[in-house]
Amino acid sequence: MARKLVPRAERATVNHEFRSIDEFITEYVMNLSRSGVFIRSKDPLPVGTKVDLKFTVILDDPETIEGVGEVVRVSDDPKGMGVVFTELTDVSRTLIERVLTRRTAAAPTRARTVPPPPPKPRKE
């Protein structure tokens, strides 16, 4: 299936810099997946709007997630918009994987509560 490219003039731009990967995770990663992102915004764009996406994250060096997306839903609580990725650079896909892996590694593990086994009878 051929993709129809949307002229840049018909796309909005979402561009945000984060001081650290932790700030990016706090702000966005709860709403980031391989297929899209929920972007908090006081003025979300209408459904169907094509957007140029650019998120700069400072790791050891600045790294950028960039591509094109489309607004697929708008929310009032929390205020923002769901954007599905329609085009991502390979570097961006790799960076998203790294961020998602970091989120998974940082997630607290739930300790299972298992009662201890009953004491064994003593042999005399």
C-alpha positions as CSV (number, residue, x, y, z in Angstrom):
1,M,0.0,0.0,0.0
2,A,1.5,3.3,-1.0
3,R,1.7,6.1,1.5
4,K,0.3,9.5,0.6
5,L,2.7,12.1,1.8
6,V,1.1,15.2,3.3
7,P,2.8,18.5,2.2
8,R,4.7,20.0,5.1
9,A,2.6,23.2,4.8
10,E,-0.5,21.2,5.8
11,R,1.1,19.8,9.0
12,A,1.3,21.3,12.4
13,T,4.5,21.0,14.5
14,V,5.0,19.6,17.9
15,N,8.5,20.3,19.2
16,H,9.6,19.9,22.8
17,E,13.0,19.6,24.5
18,F,13.5,17.7,27.8
19,R,16.5,18.3,30.1
20,S,16.9,14.5,30.8
21,I,15.5,11.1,29.9
22,D,13.9,11.1,33.3
23,E,12.0,14.3,32.6
24,F,10.8,12.8,29.3
25,I,9.7,9.6,31.0
26,T,7.8,11.6,33.6
27,E,6.1,13.8,31.1
28,Y,5.4,11.4,28.2
29,V,6.4,7.8,28.6
30,M,3.4,6.6,30.4
31,N,1.7,7.5,27.2
32,L,4.3,6.4,24.7
33,S,4.2,3.2,22.7
34,R,5.8,1.9,19.5
35,S,2.7,3.1,17.6
36,G,2.1,6.5,19.0
37,V,2.1,9.0,21.9
38,F,-0.4,11.0,24.0
39,I,0.7,14.6,24.1
40,R,-0.5,16.8,26.9
41,S,-1.7,20.2,25.5
42,K,-3.9,23.0,26.6
43,D,-4.9,23.5,23.0
44,P,-5.0,20.0,21.3
45,L,-5.2,19.9,17.6
46,P,-8.4,18.5,15.9
47,V,-8.6,14.8,15.0
48,G,-7.2,14.2,11.6
49,T,-4.5,16.9,11.8
50,K,-1.1,15.8,10.5
51,V,1.8,16.8,12.8
52,D,5.5,16.9,12.5
53,L,6.9,15.5,15.8
54,K,10.2,16.3,17.3
55,F,11.2,15.5,20.9
56,T,14.7,16.2,22.0
57,V,15.9,14.2,25.0
58,I,19.3,14.8,26.7
59,L,21.0,11.5,27.4
60,D,24.8,11.6,27.3
61,D,24.2,13.7,24.3
62,P,21.0,15.3,22.9
63,E,19.0,12.7,21.0
64,T,15.9,13.3,19.0
65,I,12.7,11.4,18.3
66,E,11.3,12.8,15.1
67,G,8.7,11.8,12.5
68,V,5.2,12.5,11.3
69,G,2.0,11.6,13.0
70,E,-1.8,12.1,12.9
71,V,-4.1,13.1,15.7
72,V,-6.5,10.2,16.3
73,R,-8.2,11.4,19.5
74,V,-8.6,14.4,21.7
75,S,-9.1,14.3,25.5
76,D,-10.3,16.8,28.0
77,D,-9.1,14.9,31.1
78,P,-6.2,14.9,30.9
79,K,-6.2,17.7,28.2
80,G,-4.3,16.6,25.2
81,M,-4.3,14.5,22.0
82,G,-3.4,10.9,21.0
83,V,-1.1,10.9,18.0
84,V,-0.4,7.8,15.9
85,F,3.1,7.6,14.3
86,T,2.8,7.5,10.5
87,E,6.5,8.0,9.7
88,L,9.5,7.6,12.0
89,T,13.2,7.6,11.3
90,D,15.1,4.4,12.2
91,V,17.0,6.3,14.8
92,S,13.7,7.4,16.3
93,R,12.4,3.9,16.5
94,T,15.5,2.7,18.2
95,L,15.4,5.6,20.7
96,I,11.7,4.8,21.5
97,E,12.7,1.2,22.1
98,R,15.5,2.4,24.5
99,V,13.0,4.6,26.4
100,L,10.4,1.9,26.6
101,T,13.1,-0.6,27.8
102,R,14.3,1.9,30.4
103,R,10.7,2.4,31.6
104,T,10.2,-1.4,32.0
105,A,13.5,-1.7,33.8
106,A,12.6,1.2,36.2
107,A,9.1,-0.1,36.9
108,P,8.8,-1.5,40.5
109,T,8.4,-5.2,40.6
110,R,5.5,-6.5,42.6
111,A,6.6,-8.8,45.3
112,R,4.5,-11.9,45.6
113,T,3.5,-12.8,49.1
114,V,3.9,-16.5,49.5
115,P,3.5,-18.0,53.0
116,P,6.5,-19.9,54.2
117,P,6.2,-23.7,54.1
118,P,5.1,-25.4,57.3
119,P,7.9,-26.6,59.6
120,K,9.0,-30.2,59.0
121,P,8.5,-32.5,61.9
122,R,11.7,-33.3,63.8
123,K,13.2,-36.7,63.8
124,E,14.4,-37.9,67.2
